[in-house]
Amino acid sequence: MIEALVYIPLEMDLALHAAPAISLTLDFFLFEGKYNRQATHLLAPLLALSYTVWYSWWAERCGAMNNGACNCLSSLAYSWKLIHLVI
């Protein structure tokens, strides 16, 4: 059981999350070429659907191996939800 939550420093959190998000967003909008109609209306939905199906399968597979949780963090979050429901 976790005794206390561990918080990382704000600078580290920004370095791990905000800096990559900002740089990838700027890269996309500044340097990415325009997509044609076929790519945006046919290929993008197919890729999104195939990734969704694959990720759902993977999460269910991991959940079966971890007694219902896709990873260790979600099992901890699920435990905390149960504790809060009981209290």
MIROFI-657196 format. One record per residue: residue number from 1; chain; residue in three letters; x, y, z of N, C-alpha, C in turn. Coordinates in Angstrom, 1 decimal. Each point is the difference from the previous one (the first is absolute). Last residue first. Example, Ala and Ser with C-alpha at 12.3 -4.5 7.8 and 13.67 -1.06 7.14 Angstrom:
MIROFI-657196
node i 2	ch A	aa Ser	nX 12.8	nY -2.2	nZ 7.1	caX 0.9	caY 1.1	caZ 0.0	cX -0.8	cY 1.1	cZ 0.8;
node i 1	ch A	aa Ala	nX 0.3	nY -5.7	nZ -0.1	caX -0.9	caY 1.2	caZ 0.0	cX 0.9	cY 1.2	cZ 0.0;
end
This chain:
MIROFI-657196
node i 87	ch A	aa Ile	nX -15.4	nY 4.7	nZ 2.1	caX 0.0	caY 1.0	caZ 1.1	cX -1.0	cY 1.0	cZ -0.3;
node i 86	ch A	aa Val	nX 0.6	nY -3.5	nZ -3.1	caX -0.4	caY -0.6	caZ 1.3	cX -0.1	cY 1.1	cZ 1.1;
node i 85	ch A	aa Leu	nX 1.4	nY 1.2	nZ -4.3	caX -1.4	caY -0.4	caZ -0.1	cX -0.4	cY -0.5	cZ 1.4;
node i 84	ch A	aa His	nX 4.5	nY 1.1	nZ -0.7	caX -0.8	caY 1.2	caZ 0.1	cX -1.5	cY -0.3	cZ 0.0;
node i 83	ch A	aa Ile	nX 3.1	nY -3.5	nZ -0.7	caX 0.1	caY 0.5	caZ 1.4	cX -0.9	cY 1.2	cZ 0.2;
node i 82	ch A	aa Leu	nX 0.3	nY -1.8	nZ -4.3	caX -0.7	caY -0.9	caZ 0.9	cX 0.0	cY 0.5	cZ 1.4;
node i 81	ch A	aa Lys	nX 2.6	nY 2.2	nZ -3.2	caX -1.4	caY 0.3	caZ -0.2	cX -0.9	cY -0.9	cZ 0.9;
node i 80	ch A	aa Trp	nX 4.7	nY -0.7	nZ 0.1	caX -0.4	caY 1.3	caZ 0.7	cX -1.4	cY 0.3	cZ -0.3;
node i 79	ch A	aa Ser	nX 1.7	nY -3.7	nZ -2.2	caX -0.1	caY -0.3	caZ 1.4	cX -0.4	cY 1.3	cZ 0.8;
node i 78	ch A	aa Tyr	nX 0.8	nY 0.4	nZ -4.6	caX -1.3	caY -0.8	caZ 0.2	cX -0.1	cY -0.3	cZ 1.5;
node i 77	ch A	aa Ala	nX 3.9	nY 2.0	nZ -1.4	caX -1.1	caY 1.0	caZ -0.1	cX -1.3	cY -0.7	cZ 0.3;
node i 76	ch A	aa Leu	nX 3.8	nY -2.7	nZ -0.3	caX 0.1	caY 0.8	caZ 1.2	cX -1.2	cY 1.0	cZ 0.0;
node i 75	ch A	aa Ser	nX 0.5	nY -2.6	nZ -3.8	caX -0.4	caY -0.9	caZ 1.1	cX 0.0	cY 0.8	cZ 1.4;
node i 74	ch A	aa Ser	nX 1.6	nY 2.1	nZ -3.9	caX -1.4	caY -0.1	caZ 0.0	cX -0.6	cY -0.9	cZ 1.1;
node i 73	ch A	aa Leu	nX 4.7	nY 0.3	nZ -0.6	caX -0.6	caY 1.3	caZ 0.5	cX -1.5	cY 0.0	cZ 0.0;
node i 72	ch A	aa Cys	nX 2.5	nY -3.7	nZ -1.7	caX 0.1	caY 0.1	caZ 1.5	cX -0.6	cY 1.3	cZ 0.5;
node i 71	ch A	aa Asn	nX -2.0	nY -1.9	nZ -4.5	caX 1.4	caY 0.2	caZ 0.4	cX 0.0	cY 0.2	cZ 1.6;
node i 70	ch A	aa Cys	nX -4.0	nY -1.3	nZ -2.3	caX 0.9	caY 0.0	caZ -1.2	cX 1.5	cY 0.2	cZ 0.4;
node i 69	ch A	aa Ala	nX -3.9	nY -2.5	nZ 3.0	caX 0.6	caY 1.3	caZ -0.2	cX 1.0	cY 0.0	cZ -1.2;
node i 68	ch A	aa Gly	nX -2.4	nY -4.0	nZ 1.7	caX -1.0	caY 1.1	caZ -0.3	cX 0.6	cY 1.4	cZ -0.2;
node i 67	ch A	aa Asn	nX 2.8	nY -4.0	nZ 1.2	caX -1.3	caY 0.0	caZ 0.8	cX -0.9	cY 1.2	cZ -0.2;
node i 66	ch A	aa Asn	nX 4.1	nY -1.0	nZ -2.6	caX 0.1	caY 0.8	caZ 1.2	cX -1.2	cY 0.1	cZ 0.9;
node i 65	ch A	aa Met	nX 0.3	nY -2.2	nZ -4.4	caX 1.2	caY -0.5	caZ 0.7	cX 0.2	cY 0.7	cZ 1.4;
node i 64	ch A	aa Ala	nX -3.6	nY 1.2	nZ -2.8	caX -0.2	caY -1.4	caZ 0.3	cX 1.2	cY -0.6	cZ 0.8;
node i 63	ch A	aa Gly	nX 0.1	nY 4.4	nZ -1.7	caX -0.9	caY -0.1	caZ 1.1	cX -0.2	cY -1.4	cZ 0.4;
node i 62	ch A	aa Cys	nX 2.5	nY 0.9	nZ -3.8	caX 0.8	caY 0.3	caZ 1.2	cX -0.9	cY -0.1	cZ 1.2;
node i 61	ch A	aa Arg	nX -2.1	nY -0.7	nZ -4.1	caX 1.0	caY -1.1	caZ 0.2	cX 0.8	cY 0.3	cZ 1.3;
node i 60	ch A	aa Glu	nX -3.1	nY 3.3	nZ -1.4	caX -0.7	caY -1.2	caZ 0.5	cX 1.0	cY -1.1	cZ 0.3;
node i 59	ch A	aa Ala	nX 1.7	nY 3.8	nZ -2.1	caX -0.4	caY 0.3	caZ 1.4	cX -0.7	cY -1.2	cZ 0.6;
node i 58	ch A	aa Trp	nX 1.2	nY -0.3	nZ -4.5	caX 1.2	caY 0.0	caZ 0.8	cX -0.4	cY 0.2	cZ 1.5;
node i 57	ch A	aa Trp	nX -3.4	nY 0.3	nZ -3.3	caX 0.5	caY -1.3	caZ 0.1	cX 1.2	cY -0.1	cZ 1.0;
node i 56	ch A	aa Ser	nX -1.5	nY 4.2	nZ -1.1	caX -1.0	caY -0.6	caZ 0.8	cX 0.4	cY -1.5	cZ 0.3;
node i 55	ch A	aa Tyr	nX 2.7	nY 2.5	nZ -3.0	caX 0.2	caY 0.4	caZ 1.4	cX -1.0	cY -0.6	cZ 0.9;
node i 54	ch A	aa Trp	nX -0.5	nY -0.8	nZ -4.6	caX 1.2	caY -0.6	caZ 0.5	cX 0.2	cY 0.3	cZ 1.4;
node i 53	ch A	aa Val	nX -3.6	nY 2.0	nZ -2.2	caX -0.2	caY -1.4	caZ 0.2	cX 1.2	cY -0.7	cZ 0.6;
node i 52	ch A	aa Thr	nX 0.4	nY 4.5	nZ -1.1	caX -0.9	caY -0.1	caZ 1.1	cX -0.3	cY -1.5	cZ 0.3;
node i 51	ch A	aa Tyr	nX 2.7	nY 1.2	nZ -3.8	caX 0.7	caY 0.2	caZ 1.3	cX -0.9	cY -0.2	cZ 1.2;
node i 50	ch A	aa Ser	nX -2.0	nY -0.2	nZ -4.3	caX 0.9	caY -1.2	caZ 0.3	cX 0.8	cY 0.2	cZ 1.2;
node i 49	ch A	aa Leu	nX -2.8	nY 3.6	nZ -1.2	caX -0.8	caY -1.2	caZ 0.3	cX 0.9	cY -1.2	cZ 0.3;
node i 48	ch A	aa Ala	nX 2.0	nY 3.9	nZ -1.6	caX -0.5	caY 0.2	caZ 1.4	cX -0.8	cY -1.2	cZ 0.4;
node i 47	ch A	aa Leu	nX 1.6	nY 0.0	nZ -4.4	caX 1.1	caY -0.1	caZ 1.0	cX -0.5	cY 0.2	cZ 1.4;
node i 46	ch A	aa Leu	nX -3.1	nY 0.6	nZ -3.4	caX 0.3	caY -1.4	caZ 0.0	cX 1.2	cY -0.2	cZ 1.0;
node i 45	ch A	aa Pro	nX -1.4	nY 4.5	nZ -0.8	caX -1.0	caY -0.8	caZ 0.8	cX 0.3	cY -1.5	cZ 0.1;
node i 44	ch A	aa Ala	nX 2.9	nY 2.7	nZ -2.7	caX 0.1	caY 0.4	caZ 1.4	cX -1.1	cY -0.8	cZ 0.8;
node i 43	ch A	aa Leu	nX 0.1	nY -0.6	nZ -4.8	caX 1.1	caY -0.7	caZ 0.7	cX 0.1	cY 0.4	cZ 1.5;
node i 42	ch A	aa Leu	nX -3.4	nY 2.0	nZ -2.9	caX -0.1	caY -1.5	caZ 0.0	cX 1.1	cY -0.6	cZ 0.9;
node i 41	ch A	aa His	nX -0.7	nY 4.8	nZ -0.5	caX -1.4	caY -0.5	caZ 0.1	cX 0.0	cY -1.5	cZ 0.0;
node i 40	ch A	aa Thr	nX 4.1	nY 2.6	nZ -0.2	caX -0.8	caY 0.5	caZ 1.1	cX -1.3	cY -0.6	cZ 0.1;
node i 39	ch A	aa Ala	nX 3.0	nY -1.2	nZ -3.5	caX 0.7	caY -0.3	caZ 1.2	cX -0.9	cY 0.5	cZ 1.2;
node i 38	ch A	aa Gln	nX -1.4	nY 0.9	nZ -4.4	caX -0.1	caY -1.4	caZ 0.3	cX 0.7	cY -0.4	cZ 1.3;
node i 37	ch A	aa Arg	nX 0.1	nY 4.5	nZ -1.6	caX -1.3	caY -0.4	caZ 0.4	cX -0.1	cY -1.5	cZ 0.4;
node i 36	ch A	aa Asn	nX 4.8	nY 2.4	nZ 0.5	caX -1.0	caY 0.0	caZ -1.0	cX -1.3	cY -0.6	cZ 0.5;
node i 35	ch A	aa Tyr	nX 3.8	nY 2.8	nZ 2.9	caX -0.4	caY -1.4	caZ -0.4	cX -1.1	cY 0.1	cZ -1.1;
node i 34	ch A	aa Lys	nX 4.3	nY 3.5	nZ 1.5	caX -1.4	caY -0.2	caZ -0.1	cX -0.3	cY -1.5	cZ -0.4;
node i 33	ch A	aa Gly	nX 4.6	nY 1.0	nZ 2.6	caX -0.7	caY 0.4	caZ -1.2	cX -1.5	cY -0.3	cZ 0.0;
node i 32	ch A	aa Glu	nX 3.5	nY 1.3	nZ 4.2	caX -0.7	caY -1.1	caZ -0.7	cX -0.7	cY 0.5	cZ -1.2;
node i 31	ch A	aa Phe	nX 2.5	nY 2.8	nZ 3.1	caX 0.8	caY -0.7	caZ -1.0	cX -0.7	cY -1.1	cZ -0.7;
node i 30	ch A	aa Leu	nX -1.9	nY 3.1	nZ 3.5	caX 0.9	caY 0.8	caZ -0.8	cX 0.7	cY -0.8	cZ -1.1;
node i 29	ch A	aa Phe	nX -3.2	nY -1.9	nZ 3.1	caX -0.7	caY 1.1	caZ -0.6	cX 1.0	cY 0.8	cZ -0.9;
node i 28	ch A	aa Phe	nX 1.6	nY -3.8	nZ 2.5	caX -1.1	caY -0.4	caZ -0.9	cX -0.6	cY 1.2	cZ -0.8;
node i 27	ch A	aa Asp	nX 3.4	nY 0.8	nZ 3.3	caX 0.5	caY -0.8	caZ -1.1	cX -1.1	cY -0.3	cZ -1.0;
node i 26	ch A	aa Leu	nX -1.3	nY 1.9	nZ 4.1	caX 0.7	caY 1.0	caZ -0.9	cX 0.5	cY -0.7	cZ -1.3;
node i 25	ch A	aa Thr	nX -1.7	nY -2.9	nZ 3.3	caX -1.1	caY 0.8	caZ -0.6	cX 0.6	cY 1.1	cZ -0.9;
node i 24	ch A	aa Leu	nX 3.1	nY -2.6	nZ 2.4	caX -0.7	caY -0.8	caZ -1.0	cX -1.1	cY 0.7	cZ -0.7;
node i 23	ch A	aa Ser	nX 2.2	nY 2.1	nZ 3.6	caX 0.9	caY -0.1	caZ -1.1	cX -0.6	cY -0.8	cZ -1.1;
node i 22	ch A	aa Ile	nX -2.4	nY 0.5	nZ 4.1	caX 0.1	caY 1.3	caZ -0.8	cX 0.9	cY -0.2	cZ -1.2;
node i 21	ch A	aa Ala	nX -0.4	nY -3.7	nZ 2.8	caX -1.3	caY 0.3	caZ -0.6	cX 0.1	cY 1.3	cZ -0.8;
node i 20	ch A	aa Pro	nX 3.8	nY -1.4	nZ 2.5	caX -0.2	caY -0.8	caZ -1.2	cX -1.4	cY 0.3	cZ -0.7;
node i 19	ch A	aa Ala	nX 1.0	nY 2.4	nZ 4.0	caX 0.9	caY 0.3	caZ -1.0	cX -0.1	cY -0.9	cZ -1.2;
node i 18	ch A	aa Ala	nX -2.8	nY -0.7	nZ 3.9	caX -0.3	caY 1.2	caZ -0.8	cX 1.0	cY 0.3	cZ -1.1;
node i 17	ch A	aa His	nX 0.6	nY -4.0	nZ 2.9	caX -1.3	caY 0.1	caZ -0.7	cX -0.2	cY 1.2	cZ -0.8;
node i 16	ch A	aa Leu	nX 4.1	nY -1.1	nZ 2.5	caX -0.5	caY -1.2	caZ -0.5	cX -1.2	cY 0.0	cZ -0.8;
node i 15	ch A	aa Ala	nX 1.9	nY 3.9	nZ 2.1	caX 1.0	caY -0.5	caZ -1.0	cX -0.5	cY -1.3	cZ -0.6;
node i 14	ch A	aa Leu	nX -2.6	nY 1.9	nZ 3.5	caX 0.0	caY 0.8	caZ -1.3	cX 0.9	cY -0.5	cZ -1.0;
node i 13	ch A	aa Asp	nX 0.2	nY -2.0	nZ 4.2	caX -1.3	caY -0.3	caZ -0.6	cX -0.1	cY 0.8	cZ -1.3;
node i 12	ch A	aa Met	nX 3.7	nY 0.9	nZ 2.6	caX 0.1	caY -1.3	caZ -0.6	cX -1.3	cY -0.4	cZ -0.7;
node i 11	ch A	aa Glu	nX 0.1	nY 4.0	nZ 2.4	caX 0.9	caY 0.1	caZ -1.1	cX 0.1	cY -1.3	cZ -0.7;
node i 10	ch A	aa Leu	nX -2.5	nY 0.2	nZ 4.0	caX -0.7	caY 0.6	caZ -1.1	cX 0.9	cY 0.0	cZ -1.3;
node i 9	ch A	aa Pro	nX 0.9	nY -3.9	nZ 3.7	caX 0.1	caY 1.5	caZ -0.1	cX -0.7	cY 0.5	cZ -1.3;
node i 8	ch A	aa Ile	nX -1.9	nY -4.5	nZ 2.1	caX 1.3	caY 0.4	caZ -0.6	cX 0.0	cY 1.5	cZ -0.1;
node i 7	ch A	aa Tyr	nX -2.6	nY -3.4	nZ 3.6	caX -0.2	caY 1.1	caZ -1.0	cX 1.4	cY 0.3	cZ -0.6;
node i 6	ch A	aa Val	nX -2.7	nY -4.2	nZ 2.7	caX 1.3	caY 0.6	caZ -0.2	cX -0.2	cY 1.0	cZ -1.2;
node i 5	ch A	aa Leu	nX -3.4	nY -2.3	nZ 4.0	caX 0.2	caY 0.3	caZ -1.4	cX 1.4	cY 0.7	cZ -0.1;
node i 4	ch A	aa Ala	nX -1.1	nY -3.5	nZ 4.0	caX -0.2	caY 1.4	caZ -0.4	cX 0.3	cY 0.2	cZ -1.4;
node i 3	ch A	aa Glu	nX -0.3	nY -4.4	nZ 1.9	caX -0.2	caY 0.8	caZ 1.2	cX -0.3	cY 1.5	cZ -0.3;
node i 2	ch A	aa Ile	nX -1.0	nY -4.7	nZ -2.8	caX 0.7	caY 1.2	caZ -0.1	cX -0.3	cY 0.8	cZ 1.3;
node i 1	ch A	aa Met	nX -0.1	nY -5.5	nZ -0.5	caX -0.8	caY 1.2	caZ 0.0	cX 0.9	cY 1.2	cZ 0.0;
end
